[in-house]
Amino acid sequence: MEDKTMEKKNLDWANIGFSYVTTDYRYVSNYKDGKWDEGTLTEDPNVVINECAGILQYCQECFEGLKAYTTEDGSIVTFRPDLNAERMMDSCARLEMPQFPKERFMDALDKVVKANEAWVPPYGSGATLYIRPYMFASGPVIGVKPSNEYQFRILVTPVGPYFKGGAKPITICVSDFDRAAPHGTGHVKAGLNYAMSLHAHEVAHANGFDENMFLDPATRTYVEETGGANFLFVTKDGELVTPKSDSILPSITRRSLVYVAEHYLGMKVTQRPVKLSELGDFAECGLCGTAAVISPVGKVVDHGKEICFPSGMEKMGPTIQKLYDTLTGIQMGRIEAPEGWIHKIK
Ligand SMILES: *Cc1c(COP(=O)(O)O)cnc(C)c1O
């Protein structure tokens, strides 16, 4: 394999945006006859599968998302990748797919990031190397059943800073569509949860909103999440509240922010069902996930009724800003991290 790791790619890191860029290497491992092969890096970005593959017919697939980036001291690291490995194993179990072992996940991650070192943006650029592990049914099925063959891959692609010129609060609408049924698949990271959310997303955009707030489908009175991020609320006396439900995706960012709030900022944190009708009582609102860490929400619109948070439409609320600064400080190596949170690759 030709060594492409030496020189950094000549990219305008601050302006690359968020779209797929083909990088040099990706990791591939195949599951067949009841076991995973040893796995390898490849330069081929294309996947060739049978026309009747389980992914194409019955959408048997799950994925993860995390980032590699350069810290203040020049190391290349990822943030809590063990939790991505574990969550993917949970997704596989729910979707009747074979689990990719955690140690192998970690090893594959290190290999693919190292091989694409030239694509890891420099410290201070605000850009990161987005990492997408995923698994799909590659073997043919026509009768409805789990496939006998699977492929696990990790692709990486550089992405620009999420917020260019500061984080402006967004406006979201209460959706008329539902995201995930009770006892369904809302808690697993599967493409199927996204396929059905695309229409809701397009409708929200067409109506001038940035995102959807999905409610619990059973009663449509509790807040769940958006298509791809969990909610955070801050009360007027500075308590962090996060919605609790079996059908929201267990965001690693949200779980980390809860820890940061309690152990770094001394805040009270409550994880409980949150009613739509109580939103007007909160002082601040945000969305959290790997991509943005936190996006501030300025306004929620429920069928013409506006719920405006006191933090306003100009900037992040003060508590959410503190949470954001502390977590990103930990990630970038400016603030000491809890044991095991920063995984050094190089
Ligand atoms: C991935 C995802 C999130 C965010 O999870 P992180 O681990 O923080 O990136 C939130 N909601 C949904 C539906 C997701 O798929």
The ligand as an SDF file (V2000), in Angstrom:
LIG
                    3D

 15 15  0  0  0  0  0  0  0  0999 V2000
  -26.9470    9.7650   16.5390 C   0  0  0  0  0  0  0  0  0  0  0  0
  -28.2190   10.3280   17.0660 C   0  0  0  0  0  0  0  0  0  0  0  0
  -28.2520   11.2510   18.1180 C   0  0  0  0  0  0  0  0  0  0  0  0
  -27.0040   11.8460   18.7260 C   0  0  0  0  0  0  0  0  0  0  0  0
  -26.1910   10.9010   19.3530 O   0  0  0  0  0  0  0  0  0  0  0  0
  -24.6630   11.2200   19.6610 P   0  0  0  0  0  0  0  0  0  0  0  0
  -24.1370    9.9300   20.1830 O   0  0  0  0  0  0  0  0  0  0  0  0
  -24.6370   12.2910   20.6790 O   0  0  0  0  0  0  0  0  0  0  0  0
  -24.0500   11.6480   18.3750 O   0  0  0  0  0  0  0  0  0  0  0  0
  -29.4840   11.6620   18.5860 C   0  0  0  0  0  0  0  0  0  0  0  0
  -30.6370   11.2120   18.0360 N   0  0  0  0  0  0  0  0  0  0  0  0
  -30.6410   10.3330   17.0130 C   0  0  0  0  0  0  0  0  0  0  0  0
  -31.9430    9.8780   16.4590 C   0  0  0  0  0  0  0  0  0  0  0  0
  -29.4390    9.8520   16.5020 C   0  0  0  0  0  0  0  0  0  0  0  0
  -29.4690    8.9860   15.4830 O   0  0  0  0  0  0  0  0  0  0  0  0
  1  2  1  0
  2  3  1  0
  2 14  2  0
  3  4  1  0
  3 10  2  0
  4  5  1  0
  5  6  1  0
  6  7  2  0
  6  8  1  0
  6  9  1  0
 10 11  1  0
 11 12  2  0
 12 13  1  0
 12 14  1  0
 14 15  1  0
M  END
$$$$
